[in-house]
Amino acid sequence: MLDLAGKNALVTGIANNRSIAWGIAQQLHKAGANLGVTYLPDEKGRFEKKVRELTEPLNPSVFLPCNVQNDEQIEETFQAIGEKWGKLDILIHCLAFANREDLTGEFVDVSRSGFATALDISTYSLARLARAAKPLMTEGGSIVTLTYLGGVKVIPNYNVMGIAKSGLEMSVRYLASDLGPSNIRVNGISAGPIRTLASSAVGGILDMIRHVEEIAPLRRTVTQNEVGNTAAFLCSDLASGITGQIVYVDAGYEIMGM
């Protein structure tokens, strides 16, 4: 039986009720995990208010601001977690961003600054958060990130985010090797296209979803909860022998040639 009782889980990347991170948070809570949530701070506090109201039913015992482009804030976040919980068992990394203009047209036109921004937030942040989490994972742990097929195959309009996801998937493997001796497992979930705030920036996202529904073996795309179930499994003792892997949760679309 999947049981996360007694596990402390930090979930990043919840923006609204369409976020895959929200689906993961719900399933971790359902399995008995003690939740912590981070949000992206902004001057007017809009993100904090929205995420706080959304996650209130899950009763997170930690609720903290964390801009992953700010090293000082990352350190403050994990220091607060250490003071509150003493240890961390699970880290969910659901963070990705690219400028909208870099998700349309041709990849050859990506700007230097746009490339750097996408890889900083979407790729480097996994390693940076893992570094901060490692000292708190004193009893081992599980780190799970989200990726997409566009990291291994060309997807129209995915552009610079495909490069970022490719780097993210290799980060999973290198981090799994680095952290394995500390009994910390690192895995990624490659989810099928789901209409979220982040995916809405990708040109033609609705066409992508319809295409998957027509071609995937299950003739549908997947839900937040299905991705959340897989994340909960990867974070549980049932997956104790799994690390460095990219698990496809995409209704089987990845196996199709045409």
C-alpha positions as CSV (number, residue, x, y, z in Angstrom):
1,M,0.0,0.0,0.0
2,L,1.3,3.5,-0.9
3,D,1.9,5.2,2.4
4,L,3.7,8.5,2.9
5,A,2.7,9.0,6.5
6,G,5.5,10.6,8.5
7,K,7.1,12.0,5.3
8,N,7.8,15.7,4.9
9,A,7.2,16.8,1.3
10,L,8.0,20.2,-0.2
11,V,6.1,21.0,-3.4
12,T,7.2,23.9,-5.7
13,G,5.5,25.3,-8.7
14,I,1.8,25.5,-7.8
15,A,0.3,28.4,-9.7
16,N,-3.4,27.6,-9.8
17,N,-5.8,24.6,-9.9
18,R,-4.6,23.6,-13.3
19,S,-1.0,23.2,-12.3
20,I,0.4,19.7,-12.4
21,A,2.1,20.6,-9.1
22,W,-1.3,21.0,-7.6
23,G,-2.3,17.5,-8.8
24,I,0.9,16.1,-7.2
25,A,0.3,18.0,-4.0
26,Q,-3.2,16.5,-3.7
27,Q,-2.0,12.9,-4.2
28,L,0.9,13.4,-1.7
29,H,-1.6,14.7,0.9
30,K,-4.0,11.8,0.1
31,A,-1.1,9.4,0.8
32,G,-0.5,11.0,4.2
33,A,2.5,13.2,3.6
34,N,3.0,16.4,5.6
35,L,3.1,19.1,3.0
36,G,5.1,22.3,2.5
37,V,4.4,24.7,-0.3
38,T,6.5,27.4,-1.9
39,Y,5.2,30.2,-4.1
40,L,6.8,32.8,-6.3
41,P,6.8,36.2,-4.5
42,D,5.6,39.3,-6.3
43,E,5.2,42.9,-5.2
44,K,1.5,42.8,-4.9
45,G,1.3,39.4,-3.2
46,R,-1.1,38.0,-5.8
47,F,0.6,34.7,-6.2
48,E,0.8,34.2,-2.4
49,K,-2.9,34.9,-2.0
50,K,-3.9,32.6,-4.8
51,V,-1.7,29.7,-3.8
52,R,-2.5,30.0,-0.1
53,E,-6.3,29.9,-0.8
54,L,-5.9,26.9,-3.2
55,T,-3.7,24.8,-0.9
56,E,-5.6,25.6,2.4
57,P,-7.6,22.4,2.3
58,L,-4.3,20.4,2.2
59,N,-3.3,22.1,5.5
60,P,0.4,22.7,4.6
61,S,2.5,23.2,7.7
62,V,5.1,25.2,5.7
63,F,4.2,28.0,3.3
64,L,7.2,30.0,2.0
65,P,8.3,32.4,-0.7
66,C,11.0,31.0,-3.0
67,N,12.3,32.6,-6.2
68,V,14.7,30.1,-7.6
69,Q,16.7,32.9,-9.3
70,N,17.6,34.2,-5.8
71,D,20.2,32.1,-4.0
72,E,19.7,33.9,-0.7
73,Q,16.0,33.2,-0.8
74,I,16.6,29.5,-1.5
75,E,18.9,29.3,1.5
76,E,16.3,31.1,3.7
77,T,13.6,28.7,2.5
78,F,15.5,25.5,3.4
79,Q,16.7,27.0,6.6
80,A,13.1,27.6,7.6
81,I,12.2,24.1,6.6
82,G,15.0,22.7,8.7
83,E,13.9,24.8,11.7
84,K,10.2,23.7,11.3
85,W,10.6,20.0,10.3
86,G,14.1,19.0,11.2
87,K,14.3,16.8,8.0
88,L,13.0,16.7,4.5
89,D,12.0,13.5,2.7
90,I,10.5,14.6,-0.6
91,L,11.2,17.5,-3.0
92,I,8.9,18.1,-5.9
93,H,10.4,20.3,-8.6
94,C,7.7,21.7,-11.0
95,L,9.4,24.8,-12.2
96,A,9.7,26.0,-15.8
97,F,9.7,29.3,-17.6
98,A,10.5,30.8,-21.0
99,N,9.6,34.1,-22.5
100,R,6.6,33.8,-24.7
101,E,8.4,35.1,-27.8
102,D,10.9,32.1,-27.4
103,L,8.0,29.6,-27.6
104,T,6.8,30.6,-31.1
105,G,8.5,30.9,-34.4
106,E,11.9,29.2,-34.9
107,F,14.5,28.2,-32.2
108,V,17.2,29.7,-34.3
109,D,15.8,33.1,-33.3
110,V,16.1,32.7,-29.6
111,S,17.8,35.5,-27.8
112,R,20.9,35.0,-25.6
113,S,19.0,36.4,-22.6
114,G,15.9,34.3,-23.4
115,F,18.0,31.2,-23.6
116,A,19.8,32.0,-20.3
117,T,16.5,32.7,-18.5
118,A,14.8,29.4,-19.7
119,L,17.8,27.3,-18.6
120,D,18.3,29.1,-15.3
121,I,14.7,28.6,-14.1
122,S,13.8,25.4,-15.8
123,T,17.0,23.4,-15.6
124,Y,19.6,24.8,-13.2
125,S,17.0,25.3,-10.4
126,L,16.7,21.5,-10.0
127,A,20.4,21.2,-9.1
128,R,20.3,24.3,-6.9
129,L,17.3,23.1,-4.9
130,A,18.7,19.6,-4.6
131,R,21.9,21.1,-3.2
132,A,19.9,22.9,-0.6
133,A,17.7,19.9,0.2
134,K,20.5,17.4,0.6
135,P,21.6,18.3,4.1
136,L,18.0,18.0,5.3
137,M,17.5,14.5,3.7
138,T,19.2,12.8,6.6
139,E,17.2,9.7,6.2
140,G,17.4,9.5,2.5
141,G,14.8,11.0,0.2
142,S,13.1,11.4,-3.2
143,I,13.4,14.2,-5.6
144,V,10.9,14.3,-8.6
145,T,10.9,16.8,-11.4
146,L,8.6,17.3,-14.4
147,T,9.8,17.1,-18.0
148,Y,8.2,16.6,-21.4
149,L,8.7,14.8,-24.7
150,G,10.0,18.0,-26.3
151,G,13.2,17.4,-24.4
152,V,14.1,14.4,-26.6
153,K,12.1,15.1,-29.8
154,V,11.3,18.2,-31.8
155,I,7.9,19.6,-30.9
156,P,6.7,22.6,-32.9
157,N,6.9,25.9,-30.9
158,Y,8.5,24.2,-27.9
159,N,11.8,25.6,-29.0
160,V,14.1,26.7,-26.1
161,M,12.0,24.8,-23.6
162,G,13.0,21.6,-25.4
163,I,16.6,22.5,-24.8
164,A,15.9,23.2,-21.1
165,K,14.0,19.9,-20.7
166,S,16.8,18.0,-22.3
167,G,19.2,19.5,-19.8
168,L,16.8,18.8,-17.0
169,E,16.7,15.1,-17.9
170,M,20.5,14.8,-17.9
171,S,20.4,16.7,-14.6
172,V,18.2,13.9,-13.2
173,R,20.8,11.3,-14.2
174,Y,23.8,13.2,-12.8
175,L,22.0,14.1,-9.6
176,A,20.9,10.5,-9.1
177,S,24.6,9.5,-9.4
178,D,25.7,12.2,-7.0
179,L,23.0,11.7,-4.4
180,G,22.6,8.0,-4.5
181,P,25.2,7.3,-1.9
182,S,23.1,9.4,0.5
183,N,20.1,7.2,-0.4
184,I,18.5,10.1,-2.2
185,R,16.6,9.1,-5.3
186,V,16.1,11.5,-8.3
187,N,13.6,10.8,-11.0
188,G,11.6,12.7,-13.7
189,I,8.1,12.3,-15.0
190,S,7.5,13.1,-18.6
191,A,3.8,14.0,-18.7
192,G,1.6,14.3,-21.7
193,P,0.4,17.7,-22.6
194,I,-2.0,19.2,-20.1
195,R,-3.5,22.6,-20.3
196,T,-1.8,24.6,-17.6
197,L,-0.7,28.2,-17.1
198,A,2.8,27.3,-18.3
199,S,1.7,25.2,-21.3
200,S,-0.7,28.0,-22.5
201,A,2.4,30.0,-23.5
202,V,3.3,27.3,-26.0
203,G,1.8,28.0,-29.4
204,G,-0.7,25.5,-30.6
205,I,-1.1,23.7,-27.2
206,L,-4.7,22.8,-27.9
207,D,-3.7,21.3,-31.3
208,M,-1.1,19.2,-29.5
209,I,-3.6,17.9,-27.0
210,R,-6.0,16.9,-29.7
211,H,-3.2,15.2,-31.6
212,V,-2.3,13.1,-28.6
213,E,-6.0,12.2,-28.1
214,E,-6.1,10.9,-31.6
215,I,-2.7,9.0,-31.7
216,A,-1.9,7.8,-28.2
217,P,-2.7,4.1,-27.5
218,L,-5.2,5.1,-24.8
219,R,-6.8,7.7,-27.2
220,R,-6.6,10.4,-24.6
221,T,-4.2,12.6,-22.8
222,V,-3.6,12.4,-19.1
223,T,-4.9,14.2,-16.0
224,Q,-3.1,16.0,-13.2
225,N,-4.1,13.3,-10.8
226,E,-2.5,10.5,-12.9
227,V,0.7,12.4,-12.9
228,G,0.3,13.0,-9.2
229,N,-0.2,9.3,-8.6
230,T,3.0,8.5,-10.3
231,A,4.9,11.1,-8.3
232,A,3.5,9.7,-5.1
233,F,4.6,6.3,-6.1
234,L,8.1,7.5,-6.9
235,C,8.3,9.2,-3.5
236,S,7.2,6.1,-1.7
237,D,9.1,3.1,-0.4
238,L,7.4,1.1,-3.2
239,A,9.9,2.8,-5.6
240,S,12.9,2.3,-3.4
241,G,15.0,0.8,-6.2
242,I,14.2,3.4,-8.8
243,T,16.5,6.4,-9.5
244,G,17.8,8.3,-12.4
245,Q,14.8,7.4,-14.5
246,I,12.4,9.4,-16.8
247,V,8.9,7.8,-16.4
248,Y,6.5,8.6,-19.2
249,V,2.9,9.3,-18.1
250,D,1.4,10.2,-21.5
251,A,-1.2,7.6,-22.3
252,G,1.5,5.8,-24.3
253,Y,2.1,8.6,-26.9
254,E,5.9,8.4,-26.6
255,I,6.0,4.9,-28.1
256,M,4.2,5.8,-31.4
257,G,6.1,6.4,-34.6
258,M,3.1,7.8,-36.6
